[in-house]
Amino acid sequence: MADQGTETERREITSQILSSRREALFEIDGALKKINQGKYGLCERCDKPIGKRRLKFLPQARYCMKCSGV
Ligand SMILES: [Zn+2]
């Protein structure tokens, strides 16, 4: 009985993780393609290095800080 609430909560959290993971997978797939092309870590817009700190934080980043508008 006491577990019912937790179970629902867990299901909700799991579906949230799954939906955000699907998007992340798409991004990671793009990042892997860029690694193959030797372009990983470069901004897709200005071709400048995205920056190690940003990549550490967001490994699938496609744009540099400036271009992503953050
Ligand atoms: Zn850029």
N, CA, C, O and the ligand as a Tripos MOL2 file, in Angstrom:
@<TRIPOS>MOLECULE
protein
  281   279    71     0     0
PROTEIN
NO_CHARGES

@<TRIPOS>ATOM
      1 N           0.8280   -1.2020    0.0000 N.3       1 MET1
      2 CA          0.0000    0.0000    0.0000 C.3       1 MET1
      3 C           0.8660    1.2580    0.0000 C.2       1 MET1
      4 O           0.6830    2.1710   -0.8050 O.2       1 MET1
      5 N           1.7950    1.2680    0.9130 N.am      2 ALA2
      6 CA          2.6280    2.4580    1.0750 C.3       2 ALA2
      7 C           3.5030    2.6840   -0.1570 C.2       2 ALA2
      8 O           3.9840    3.7890   -0.4040 O.2       2 ALA2
      9 N           3.6950    1.6160   -0.9160 N.am      3 ASP3
     10 CA          4.5830    1.7260   -2.0670 C.3       3 ASP3
     11 C           3.9160    2.2900   -3.3100 C.2       3 ASP3
     12 O           4.5890    2.6590   -4.2720 O.2       3 ASP3
     13 N           2.5740    2.3550   -3.2860 N.am      4 GLN4
     14 CA          1.8700    2.7700   -4.4990 C.3       4 GLN4
     15 C           2.2630    4.1600   -4.9860 C.2       4 GLN4
     16 O           2.5180    4.3750   -6.1710 O.2       4 GLN4
     17 N           2.3030    5.0840   -4.0550 N.am      5 GLY5
     18 CA          2.6700    6.4500   -4.4270 C.3       5 GLY5
     19 C           4.0670    6.5110   -5.0120 C.2       5 GLY5
     20 O           4.3160    7.1820   -6.0140 O.2       5 GLY5
     21 N           4.9510    5.8100   -4.3770 N.am      6 THR6
     22 CA          6.3460    5.8000   -4.8320 C.3       6 THR6
     23 C           6.4570    5.1830   -6.2220 C.2       6 THR6
     24 O           7.2340    5.6360   -7.0620 O.2       6 THR6
     25 N           5.6560    4.1360   -6.4440 N.am      7 GLU7
     26 CA          5.6980    3.4490   -7.7340 C.3       7 GLU7
     27 C           5.2750    4.3850   -8.8650 C.2       7 GLU7
     28 O           5.9150    4.4410   -9.9160 O.2       7 GLU7
     29 N           4.1700    5.1270   -8.6270 N.am      8 THR8
     30 CA          3.7060    6.0730   -9.6400 C.3       8 THR8
     31 C           4.7660    7.1360   -9.8970 C.2       8 THR8
     32 O           5.0600    7.4950  -11.0370 O.2       8 THR8
     33 N           5.3190    7.6190   -8.8140 N.am      9 GLU9
     34 CA          6.3500    8.6450   -8.9240 C.3       9 GLU9
     35 C           7.5390    8.1260   -9.7320 C.2       9 GLU9
     36 O           8.0890    8.8150  -10.5920 O.2       9 GLU9
     37 N           7.9030    6.9110   -9.4260 N.am     10 ARG10
     38 CA          9.0530    6.3230  -10.1010 C.3      10 ARG10
     39 C           8.7900    6.1780  -11.5890 C.2      10 ARG10
     40 O           9.6730    6.4110  -12.4150 O.2      10 ARG10
     41 N           7.5540    5.7870  -11.9260 N.am     11 ARG11
     42 CA          7.2060    5.6430  -13.3360 C.3      11 ARG11
     43 C           7.2720    6.9740  -14.0600 C.2      11 ARG11
     44 O           7.7480    7.0630  -15.1920 O.2      11 ARG11
     45 N           6.7790    8.0210  -13.3750 N.am     12 GLU12
     46 CA          6.8150    9.3540  -13.9830 C.3      12 GLU12
     47 C           8.2400    9.8050  -14.2290 C.2      12 GLU12
     48 O           8.5700   10.3160  -15.2990 O.2      12 GLU12
     49 N           9.0720    9.6110  -13.2370 N.am     13 ILE13
     50 CA         10.4680   10.0220  -13.3650 C.3      13 ILE13
     51 C          11.1480    9.2380  -14.4860 C.2      13 ILE13
     52 O          11.9090    9.7940  -15.2790 O.2      13 ILE13
     53 N          10.8570    7.9270  -14.5360 N.am     14 THR14
     54 CA         11.4670    7.0960  -15.5750 C.3      14 THR14
     55 C          11.0670    7.5740  -16.9640 C.2      14 THR14
     56 O          11.9120    7.6480  -17.8560 O.2      14 THR14
     57 N           9.7810    7.9020  -17.1620 N.am     15 SER15
     58 CA          9.3500    8.3370  -18.4830 C.3      15 SER15
     59 C           9.9610    9.6970  -18.8300 C.2      15 SER15
     60 O          10.2360    9.9880  -19.9940 O.2      15 SER15
     61 N          10.1660   10.5110  -17.8150 N.am     16 GLN16
     62 CA         10.8270   11.8010  -18.0550 C.3      16 GLN16
     63 C          12.2580   11.5900  -18.5050 C.2      16 GLN16
     64 O          12.7280   12.2200  -19.4530 O.2      16 GLN16
     65 N          12.9390   10.7010  -17.8140 N.am     17 ILE17
     66 CA         14.3260   10.4230  -18.1680 C.3      17 ILE17
     67 C          14.3950    9.8450  -19.5790 C.2      17 ILE17
     68 O          15.2660   10.2160  -20.3660 O.2      17 ILE17
     69 N          13.4740    8.9360  -19.8950 N.am     18 LEU18
     70 CA         13.4840    8.3070  -21.2060 C.3      18 LEU18
     71 C          13.2600    9.3190  -22.3160 C.2      18 LEU18
     72 O          13.9280    9.2600  -23.3490 O.2      18 LEU18
     73 N          12.3260   10.2520  -22.1180 N.am     19 SER19
     74 CA         12.0640   11.2100  -23.1860 C.3      19 SER19
     75 C          13.2200   12.1850  -23.3550 C.2      19 SER19
     76 O          13.5400   12.5820  -24.4750 O.2      19 SER19
     77 N          13.8480   12.5720  -22.2490 N.am     20 SER20
     78 CA         14.9840   13.4740  -22.3990 C.3      20 SER20
     79 C          16.1920   12.7180  -22.9300 C.2      20 SER20
     80 O          17.0570   13.3000  -23.5850 O.2      20 SER20
     81 N          16.2500   11.4220  -22.6500 N.am     21 ARG21
     82 CA         17.3570   10.6230  -23.1460 C.3      21 ARG21
     83 C          17.2780   10.4370  -24.6480 C.2      21 ARG21
     84 O          18.2980   10.3810  -25.3350 O.2      21 ARG21
     85 N          16.0490   10.3420  -25.1540 N.am     22 ARG22
     86 CA         15.8720   10.1850  -26.5910 C.3      22 ARG22
     87 C          16.4610   11.3870  -27.3270 C.2      22 ARG22
     88 O          17.1230   11.2490  -28.3560 O.2      22 ARG22
     89 N          16.1990   12.5660  -26.7680 N.am     23 GLU23
     90 CA         16.7600   13.7790  -27.3570 C.3      23 GLU23
     91 C          18.2740   13.7990  -27.2090 C.2      23 GLU23
     92 O          19.0020   14.1720  -28.1290 O.2      23 GLU23
     93 N          18.7280   13.3920  -26.0370 N.am     24 ALA24
     94 CA         20.1650   13.3880  -25.7890 C.3      24 ALA24
     95 C          20.8630   12.4070  -26.7260 C.2      24 ALA24
     96 O          21.9680   12.6730  -27.1980 O.2      24 ALA24
     97 N          20.2160   11.2730  -26.9940 N.am     25 LEU25
     98 CA         20.8010   10.2880  -27.8910 C.3      25 LEU25
     99 C          20.9900   10.8620  -29.2830 C.2      25 LEU25
    100 O          22.0030   10.6220  -29.9400 O.2      25 LEU25
    101 N          20.0110   11.6150  -29.7140 N.am     26 PHE26
    102 CA         20.0870   12.2580  -31.0200 C.3      26 PHE26
    103 C          21.2730   13.2140  -31.0710 C.2      26 PHE26
    104 O          22.0140   13.2520  -32.0530 O.2      26 PHE26
    105 N          21.4380   13.9750  -30.0120 N.am     27 GLU27
    106 CA         22.5490   14.9230  -29.9180 C.3      27 GLU27
    107 C          23.8850   14.1940  -29.8660 C.2      27 GLU27
    108 O          24.8530   14.5890  -30.5160 O.2      27 GLU27
    109 N          23.9170   13.1130  -29.0740 N.am     28 ILE28
    110 CA         25.1580   12.3590  -28.9340 C.3      28 ILE28
    111 C          25.5220   11.7060  -30.2610 C.2      28 ILE28
    112 O          26.6990   11.6250  -30.6130 O.2      28 ILE28
    113 N          24.5140   11.2400  -30.9990 N.am     29 ASP29
    114 CA         24.7430   10.6580  -32.3080 C.3      29 ASP29
    115 C          25.3960   11.6810  -33.2350 C.2      29 ASP29
    116 O          26.3170   11.3590  -33.9860 O.2      29 ASP29
    117 N          24.9090   12.9020  -33.1700 N.am     30 GLY30
    118 CA         25.4930   13.9800  -33.9570 C.3      30 GLY30
    119 C          26.9280   14.2540  -33.5550 C.2      30 GLY30
    120 O          27.7890   14.4950  -34.4010 O.2      30 GLY30
    121 N          27.1760   14.2150  -32.2520 N.am     31 ALA31
    122 CA         28.5300   14.4510  -31.7450 C.3      31 ALA31
    123 C          29.4770   13.3550  -32.2300 C.2      31 ALA31
    124 O          30.6250   13.6260  -32.5830 O.2      31 ALA31
    125 N          28.9820   12.1070  -32.2460 N.am     32 LEU32
    126 CA         29.8170   10.9970  -32.7060 C.3      32 LEU32
    127 C          30.1660   11.1450  -34.1820 C.2      32 LEU32
    128 O          31.2830   10.8380  -34.6000 O.2      32 LEU32
    129 N          29.2050   11.6170  -34.9650 N.am     33 LYS33
    130 CA         29.4680   11.8460  -36.3890 C.3      33 LYS33
    131 C          30.5530   12.8910  -36.5630 C.2      33 LYS33
    132 O          31.4160   12.7830  -37.4340 O.2      33 LYS33
    133 N          30.4880   13.9130  -35.7050 N.am     34 LYS34
    134 CA         31.4830   14.9820  -35.7830 C.3      34 LYS34
    135 C          32.8680   14.4800  -35.3930 C.2      34 LYS34
    136 O          33.8770   14.9150  -35.9480 O.2      34 LYS34
    137 N          32.9060   13.5530  -34.4240 N.am     35 ILE35
    138 CA         34.1980   12.9790  -34.0430 C.3      35 ILE35
    139 C          34.7870   12.2550  -35.2510 C.2      35 ILE35
    140 O          35.9810   12.3650  -35.5290 O.2      35 ILE35
    141 N          33.9350   11.5120  -35.9700 N.am     36 ASN36
    142 CA         34.3920   10.7950  -37.1540 C.3      36 ASN36
    143 C          34.8950   11.7380  -38.2360 C.2      36 ASN36
    144 O          35.8180   11.4100  -38.9810 O.2      36 ASN36
    145 N          34.2880   12.8960  -38.3140 N.am     37 GLN37
    146 CA         34.6870   13.8710  -39.3330 C.3      37 GLN37
    147 C          35.8450   14.7440  -38.8570 C.2      37 GLN37
    148 O          36.3470   15.5890  -39.5980 O.2      37 GLN37
    149 N          36.2570   14.5280  -37.6180 N.am     38 GLY38
    150 CA         37.3410   15.3290  -37.0610 C.3      38 GLY38
    151 C          36.9140   16.7360  -36.7060 C.2      38 GLY38
    152 O          37.7480   17.6300  -36.5690 O.2      38 GLY38
    153 N          35.6010   16.9340  -36.5560 N.am     39 LYS39
    154 CA         35.0930   18.2730  -36.2800 C.3      39 LYS39
    155 C          34.5300   18.4150  -34.8750 C.2      39 LYS39
    156 O          33.9400   19.4380  -34.5280 O.2      39 LYS39
    157 N          34.7200   17.3760  -34.0730 N.am     40 TYR40
    158 CA         34.1570   17.4400  -32.7310 C.3      40 TYR40
    159 C          34.8080   18.5560  -31.9240 C.2      40 TYR40
    160 O          36.0260   18.7270  -31.9510 O.2      40 TYR40
    161 N          33.9990   19.2980  -31.2200 N.am     41 GLY41
    162 CA         34.5140   20.3800  -30.3870 C.3      41 GLY41
    163 C          34.5360   21.7160  -31.1110 C.2      41 GLY41
    164 O          34.9020   22.7440  -30.5410 O.2      41 GLY41
    165 N          34.1310   21.6830  -32.4050 N.am     42 LEU42
    166 CA         34.0700   22.9320  -33.1510 C.3      42 LEU42
    167 C          32.6220   23.3730  -33.2980 C.2      42 LEU42
    168 O          31.7270   22.5500  -33.4940 O.2      42 LEU42
    169 N          32.4050   24.6560  -33.2040 N.am     43 CYS43
    170 CA         31.0660   25.2110  -33.3300 C.3      43 CYS43
    171 C          30.5510   25.0160  -34.7610 C.2      43 CYS43
    172 O          31.2810   25.2480  -35.7250 O.2      43 CYS43
    173 N          29.3000   24.5930  -34.8900 N.am     44 GLU44
    174 CA         28.7490   24.3560  -36.2240 C.3      44 GLU44
    175 C          28.4630   25.6600  -36.9510 C.2      44 GLU44
    176 O          28.3070   25.6810  -38.1720 O.2      44 GLU44
    177 N          28.3970   26.7240  -36.2050 N.am     45 ARG45
    178 CA         28.0540   27.9960  -36.8280 C.3      45 ARG45
    179 C          29.2970   28.8050  -37.2240 C.2      45 ARG45
    180 O          29.3980   29.3000  -38.3470 O.2      45 ARG45
    181 N          30.2320   28.9280  -36.2860 N.am     46 CYS46
    182 CA         31.3920   29.7800  -36.5650 C.3      46 CYS46
    183 C          32.6930   28.9990  -36.7230 C.2      46 CYS46
    184 O          33.7400   29.5890  -36.9940 O.2      46 CYS46
    185 N          32.6360   27.6470  -36.5530 N.am     47 ASP47
    186 CA         33.8140   26.7910  -36.7220 C.3      47 ASP47
    187 C          34.9320   27.0370  -35.7180 C.2      47 ASP47
    188 O          36.0550   26.5660  -35.9010 O.2      47 ASP47
    189 N          34.6240   27.7640  -34.6740 N.am     48 LYS48
    190 CA         35.6360   27.9910  -33.6470 C.3      48 LYS48
    191 C          35.4810   26.9470  -32.5470 C.2      48 LYS48
    192 O          34.3980   26.3910  -32.3630 O.2      48 LYS48
    193 N          36.5600   26.6820  -31.8180 N.am     49 PRO49
    194 CA         36.4720   25.6760  -30.7410 C.3      49 PRO49
    195 C          35.3940   26.0460  -29.7220 C.2      49 PRO49
    196 O          35.2760   27.1990  -29.3090 O.2      49 PRO49
    197 N          34.6250   25.0570  -29.3350 N.am     50 ILE50
    198 CA         33.5360   25.2910  -28.3870 C.3      50 ILE50
    199 C          34.0850   25.5700  -26.9890 C.2      50 ILE50
    200 O          33.4860   26.3090  -26.2070 O.2      50 ILE50
    201 N          35.2300   24.9690  -26.6910 N.am     51 GLY51
    202 CA         35.8280   25.2040  -25.3720 C.3      51 GLY51
    203 C          35.7190   23.9820  -24.4840 C.2      51 GLY51
    204 O          34.6560   23.3740  -24.3560 O.2      51 GLY51
    205 N          36.8310   23.6390  -23.8800 N.am     52 LYS52
    206 CA         36.8600   22.4200  -23.0770 C.3      52 LYS52
    207 C          35.8900   22.4380  -21.9140 C.2      52 LYS52
    208 O          35.2660   21.4240  -21.6000 O.2      52 LYS52
    209 N          35.7630   23.5900  -21.2760 N.am     53 ARG53
    210 CA         34.8780   23.6670  -20.1100 C.3      53 ARG53
    211 C          33.4380   23.4070  -20.4960 C.2      53 ARG53
    212 O          32.7080   22.7180  -19.7830 O.2      53 ARG53
    213 N          33.0300   23.9630  -21.6330 N.am     54 ARG54
    214 CA         31.6620   23.7700  -22.0990 C.3      54 ARG54
    215 C          31.4280   22.3210  -22.5310 C.2      54 ARG54
    216 O          30.3620   21.7580  -22.2800 O.2      54 ARG54
    217 N          32.4110   21.7300  -23.1700 N.am     55 LEU55
    218 CA         32.2790   20.3460  -23.6270 C.3      55 LEU55
    219 C          32.2440   19.3630  -22.4670 C.2      55 LEU55
    220 O          31.5970   18.3170  -22.5290 O.2      55 LEU55
    221 N          32.9560   19.7280  -21.4090 N.am     56 LYS56
    222 CA         32.9510   18.8730  -20.2330 C.3      56 LYS56
    223 C          31.5560   18.8720  -19.6090 C.2      56 LYS56
    224 O          31.0670   17.8580  -19.1120 O.2      56 LYS56
    225 N          30.9480   20.0400  -19.6570 N.am     57 PHE57
    226 CA         29.6330   20.2460  -19.0800 C.3      57 PHE57
    227 C          28.5450   19.7020  -20.0010 C.2      57 PHE57
    228 O          27.5440   19.1440  -19.5510 O.2      57 PHE57
    229 N          28.7680   19.8780  -21.2970 N.am     58 LEU58
    230 CA         27.7740   19.5100  -22.3040 C.3      58 LEU58
    231 C          28.4970   18.8590  -23.4850 C.2      58 LEU58
    232 O          28.7470   19.5100  -24.5000 O.2      58 LEU58
    233 N          28.8320   17.5680  -23.3470 N.am     59 PRO59
    234 CA         29.6680   16.8990  -24.3540 C.3      59 PRO59
    235 C          29.0710   16.9090  -25.7610 C.2      59 PRO59
    236 O          29.7880   16.7910  -26.7550 O.2      59 PRO59
    237 N          27.7390   17.0540  -25.8260 N.am     60 GLN60
    238 CA         27.1090   17.0080  -27.1450 C.3      60 GLN60
    239 C          26.8400   18.3930  -27.7140 C.2      60 GLN60
    240 O          26.0810   18.5450  -28.6710 O.2      60 GLN60
    241 N          27.4760   19.4140  -27.1120 N.am     61 ALA61
    242 CA         27.2490   20.7880  -27.5520 C.3      61 ALA61
    243 C          27.5770   20.9530  -29.0370 C.2      61 ALA61
    244 O          28.5860   20.4430  -29.5240 O.2      61 ALA61
    245 N          26.7090   21.6700  -29.7430 N.am     62 ARG62
    246 CA         26.9240   21.8710  -31.1850 C.3      62 ARG62
    247 C          27.4360   23.2710  -31.4710 C.2      62 ARG62
    248 O          28.0860   23.5120  -32.4880 O.2      62 ARG62
    249 N          27.1390   24.1880  -30.5640 N.am     63 TYR63
    250 CA         27.5520   25.5690  -30.7910 C.3      63 TYR63
    251 C          28.3960   26.0850  -29.6290 C.2      63 TYR63
    252 O          28.2850   25.5960  -28.5050 O.2      63 TYR63
    253 N          29.2220   27.0530  -29.9040 N.am     64 CYS64
    254 CA         29.9930   27.6720  -28.8420 C.3      64 CYS64
    255 C          29.0490   28.5330  -27.9900 C.2      64 CYS64
    256 O          27.8900   28.7530  -28.3420 O.2      64 CYS64
    257 N          29.5710   29.0010  -26.8850 N.am     65 MET65
    258 CA         28.7620   29.8040  -25.9620 C.3      65 MET65
    259 C          28.1160   30.9860  -26.6730 C.2      65 MET65
    260 O          26.9370   31.2830  -26.4820 O.2      65 MET65
    261 N          28.9080   31.6420  -27.4860 N.am     66 LYS66
    262 CA         28.4720   32.8510  -28.1850 C.3      66 LYS66
    263 C          27.2980   32.5240  -29.1350 C.2      66 LYS66
    264 O          26.2760   33.2100  -29.1270 O.2      66 LYS66
    265 N          27.4580   31.4870  -29.9360 N.am     67 CYS67
    266 CA         26.4580   31.1410  -30.9430 C.3      67 CYS67
    267 C          25.2030   30.5130  -30.3390 C.2      67 CYS67
    268 O          24.1130   30.6540  -30.8930 O.2      67 CYS67
    269 N          25.3450   29.8300  -29.2210 N.am     68 SER68
    270 CA         24.1660   29.2150  -28.6200 C.3      68 SER68
    271 C          23.3590   30.2580  -27.8530 C.2      68 SER68
    272 O          22.2190   30.0120  -27.4600 O.2      68 SER68
    273 N          23.9600   31.4120  -27.6480 N.am     69 GLY69
    274 CA         23.2560   32.5080  -27.0140 C.3      69 GLY69
    275 C          23.1410   32.3630  -25.5040 C.2      69 GLY69
    276 O          22.3120   33.0150  -24.8690 O.2      69 GLY69
    277 N          23.9830   31.5000  -24.9340 N.am     70 VAL70
    278 CA         23.9330   31.3190  -23.4740 C.3      70 VAL70
    279 C          24.8860   32.3040  -22.8050 C.2      70 VAL70
    280 O          24.9980   32.3200  -21.5790 O.2      70 VAL70
    281 ZN         30.1330   29.6680  -32.5880 Zn       71 ZN71
@<TRIPOS>BOND
     1     1     2 1
     2     2     3 1
     3     3     4 2
     4     3     5 am
     5     5     6 1
     6     6     7 1
     7     7     8 2
     8     7     9 am
     9     9    10 1
    10    10    11 1
    11    11    12 2
    12    11    13 am
    13    13    14 1
    14    14    15 1
    15    15    16 2
    16    15    17 am
    17    17    18 1
    18    18    19 1
    19    19    20 2
    20    19    21 am
    21    21    22 1
    22    22    23 1
    23    23    24 2
    24    23    25 am
    25    25    26 1
    26    26    27 1
    27    27    28 2
    28    27    29 am
    29    29    30 1
    30    30    31 1
    31    31    32 2
    32    31    33 am
    33    33    34 1
    34    34    35 1
    35    35    36 2
    36    35    37 am
    37    37    38 1
    38    38    39 1
    39    39    40 2
    40    39    41 am
    41    41    42 1
    42    42    43 1
    43    43    44 2
    44    43    45 am
    45    45    46 1
    46    46    47 1
    47    47    48 2
    48    47    49 am
    49    49    50 1
    50    50    51 1
    51    51    52 2
    52    51    53 am
    53    53    54 1
    54    54    55 1
    55    55    56 2
    56    55    57 am
    57    57    58 1
    58    58    59 1
    59    59    60 2
    60    59    61 am
    61    61    62 1
    62    62    63 1
    63    63    64 2
    64    63    65 am
    65    65    66 1
    66    66    67 1
    67    67    68 2
    68    67    69 am
    69    69    70 1
    70    70    71 1
    71    71    72 2
    72    71    73 am
    73    73    74 1
    74    74    75 1
    75    75    76 2
    76    75    77 am
    77    77    78 1
    78    78    79 1
    79    79    80 2
    80    79    81 am
    81    81    82 1
    82    82    83 1
    83    83    84 2
    84    83    85 am
    85    85    86 1
    86    86    87 1
    87    87    88 2
    88    87    89 am
    89    89    90 1
    90    90    91 1
    91    91    92 2
    92    91    93 am
    93    93    94 1
    94    94    95 1
    95    95    96 2
    96    95    97 am
    97    97    98 1
    98    98    99 1
    99    99   100 2
   100    99   101 am
   101   101   102 1
   102   102   103 1
   103   103   104 2
   104   103   105 am
   105   105   106 1
   106   106   107 1
   107   107   108 2
   108   107   109 am
   109   109   110 1
   110   110   111 1
   111   111   112 2
   112   111   113 am
   113   113   114 1
   114   114   115 1
   115   115   116 2
   116   115   117 am
   117   117   118 1
   118   118   119 1
   119   119   120 2
   120   119   121 am
   121   121   122 1
   122   122   123 1
   123   123   124 2
   124   123   125 am
   125   125   126 1
   126   126   127 1
   127   127   128 2
   128   127   129 am
   129   129   130 1
   130   130   131 1
   131   131   132 2
   132   131   133 am
   133   133   134 1
   134   134   135 1
   135   135   136 2
   136   135   137 am
   137   137   138 1
   138   138   139 1
   139   139   140 2
   140   139   141 am
   141   141   142 1
   142   142   143 1
   143   143   144 2
   144   143   145 am
   145   145   146 1
   146   146   147 1
   147   147   148 2
   148   147   149 am
   149   149   150 1
   150   150   151 1
   151   151   152 2
   152   151   153 am
   153   153   154 1
   154   154   155 1
   155   155   156 2
   156   155   157 am
   157   157   158 1
   158   158   159 1
   159   159   160 2
   160   159   161 am
   161   161   162 1
   162   162   163 1
   163   163   164 2
   164   163   165 am
   165   165   166 1
   166   166   167 1
   167   167   168 2
   168   167   169 am
   169   169   170 1
   170   170   171 1
   171   171   172 2
   172   171   173 am
   173   173   174 1
   174   174   175 1
   175   175   176 2
   176   175   177 am
   177   177   178 1
   178   178   179 1
   179   179   180 2
   180   179   181 am
   181   181   182 1
   182   182   183 1
   183   183   184 2
   184   183   185 am
   185   185   186 1
   186   186   187 1
   187   187   188 2
   188   187   189 am
   189   189   190 1
   190   190   191 1
   191   191   192 2
   192   191   193 am
   193   193   194 1
   194   194   195 1
   195   195   196 2
   196   195   197 am
   197   197   198 1
   198   198   199 1
   199   199   200 2
   200   199   201 am
   201   201   202 1
   202   202   203 1
   203   203   204 2
   204   203   205 am
   205   205   206 1
   206   206   207 1
   207   207   208 2
   208   207   209 am
   209   209   210 1
   210   210   211 1
   211   211   212 2
   212   211   213 am
   213   213   214 1
   214   214   215 1
   215   215   216 2
   216   215   217 am
   217   217   218 1
   218   218   219 1
   219   219   220 2
   220   219   221 am
   221   221   222 1
   222   222   223 1
   223   223   224 2
   224   223   225 am
   225   225   226 1
   226   226   227 1
   227   227   228 2
   228   227   229 am
   229   229   230 1
   230   230   231 1
   231   231   232 2
   232   231   233 am
   233   233   234 1
   234   234   235 1
   235   235   236 2
   236   235   237 am
   237   237   238 1
   238   238   239 1
   239   239   240 2
   240   239   241 am
   241   241   242 1
   242   242   243 1
   243   243   244 2
   244   243   245 am
   245   245   246 1
   246   246   247 1
   247   247   248 2
   248   247   249 am
   249   249   250 1
   250   250   251 1
   251   251   252 2
   252   251   253 am
   253   253   254 1
   254   254   255 1
   255   255   256 2
   256   255   257 am
   257   257   258 1
   258   258   259 1
   259   259   260 2
   260   259   261 am
   261   261   262 1
   262   262   263 1
   263   263   264 2
   264   263   265 am
   265   265   266 1
   266   266   267 1
   267   267   268 2
   268   267   269 am
   269   269   270 1
   270   270   271 1
   271   271   272 2
   272   271   273 am
   273   273   274 1
   274   274   275 1
   275   275   276 2
   276   275   277 am
   277   277   278 1
   278   278   279 1
   279   279   280 2
@<TRIPOS>SUBSTRUCTURE
     1 MET1         2 RESIDUE 1 A MET
     2 ALA2         6 RESIDUE 1 A ALA
     3 ASP3        10 RESIDUE 1 A ASP
     4 GLN4        14 RESIDUE 1 A GLN
     5 GLY5        18 RESIDUE 1 A GLY
     6 THR6        22 RESIDUE 1 A THR
     7 GLU7        26 RESIDUE 1 A GLU
     8 THR8        30 RESIDUE 1 A THR
     9 GLU9        34 RESIDUE 1 A GLU
    10 ARG10       38 RESIDUE 1 A ARG
    11 ARG11       42 RESIDUE 1 A ARG
    12 GLU12       46 RESIDUE 1 A GLU
    13 ILE13       50 RESIDUE 1 A ILE
    14 THR14       54 RESIDUE 1 A THR
    15 SER15       58 RESIDUE 1 A SER
    16 GLN16       62 RESIDUE 1 A GLN
    17 ILE17       66 RESIDUE 1 A ILE
    18 LEU18       70 RESIDUE 1 A LEU
    19 SER19       74 RESIDUE 1 A SER
    20 SER20       78 RESIDUE 1 A SER
    21 ARG21       82 RESIDUE 1 A ARG
    22 ARG22       86 RESIDUE 1 A ARG
    23 GLU23       90 RESIDUE 1 A GLU
    24 ALA24       94 RESIDUE 1 A ALA
    25 LEU25       98 RESIDUE 1 A LEU
    26 PHE26      102 RESIDUE 1 A PHE
    27 GLU27      106 RESIDUE 1 A GLU
    28 ILE28      110 RESIDUE 1 A ILE
    29 ASP29      114 RESIDUE 1 A ASP
    30 GLY30      118 RESIDUE 1 A GLY
    31 ALA31      122 RESIDUE 1 A ALA
    32 LEU32      126 RESIDUE 1 A LEU
    33 LYS33      130 RESIDUE 1 A LYS
    34 LYS34      134 RESIDUE 1 A LYS
    35 ILE35      138 RESIDUE 1 A ILE
    36 ASN36      142 RESIDUE 1 A ASN
    37 GLN37      146 RESIDUE 1 A GLN
    38 GLY38      150 RESIDUE 1 A GLY
    39 LYS39      154 RESIDUE 1 A LYS
    40 TYR40      158 RESIDUE 1 A TYR
    41 GLY41      162 RESIDUE 1 A GLY
    42 LEU42      166 RESIDUE 1 A LEU
    43 CYS43      170 RESIDUE 1 A CYS
    44 GLU44      174 RESIDUE 1 A GLU
    45 ARG45      178 RESIDUE 1 A ARG
    46 CYS46      182 RESIDUE 1 A CYS
    47 ASP47      186 RESIDUE 1 A ASP
    48 LYS48      190 RESIDUE 1 A LYS
    49 PRO49      194 RESIDUE 1 A PRO
    50 ILE50      198 RESIDUE 1 A ILE
    51 GLY51      202 RESIDUE 1 A GLY
    52 LYS52      206 RESIDUE 1 A LYS
    53 ARG53      210 RESIDUE 1 A ARG
    54 ARG54      214 RESIDUE 1 A ARG
    55 LEU55      218 RESIDUE 1 A LEU
    56 LYS56      222 RESIDUE 1 A LYS
    57 PHE57      226 RESIDUE 1 A PHE
    58 LEU58      230 RESIDUE 1 A LEU
    59 PRO59      234 RESIDUE 1 A PRO
    60 GLN60      238 RESIDUE 1 A GLN
    61 ALA61      242 RESIDUE 1 A ALA
    62 ARG62      246 RESIDUE 1 A ARG
    63 TYR63      250 RESIDUE 1 A TYR
    64 CYS64      254 RESIDUE 1 A CYS
    65 MET65      258 RESIDUE 1 A MET
    66 LYS66      262 RESIDUE 1 A LYS
    67 CYS67      266 RESIDUE 1 A CYS
    68 SER68      270 RESIDUE 1 A SER
    69 GLY69      274 RESIDUE 1 A GLY
    70 VAL70      278 RESIDUE 1 A VAL
    71 ZN71       281 GROUP 0 **** ****
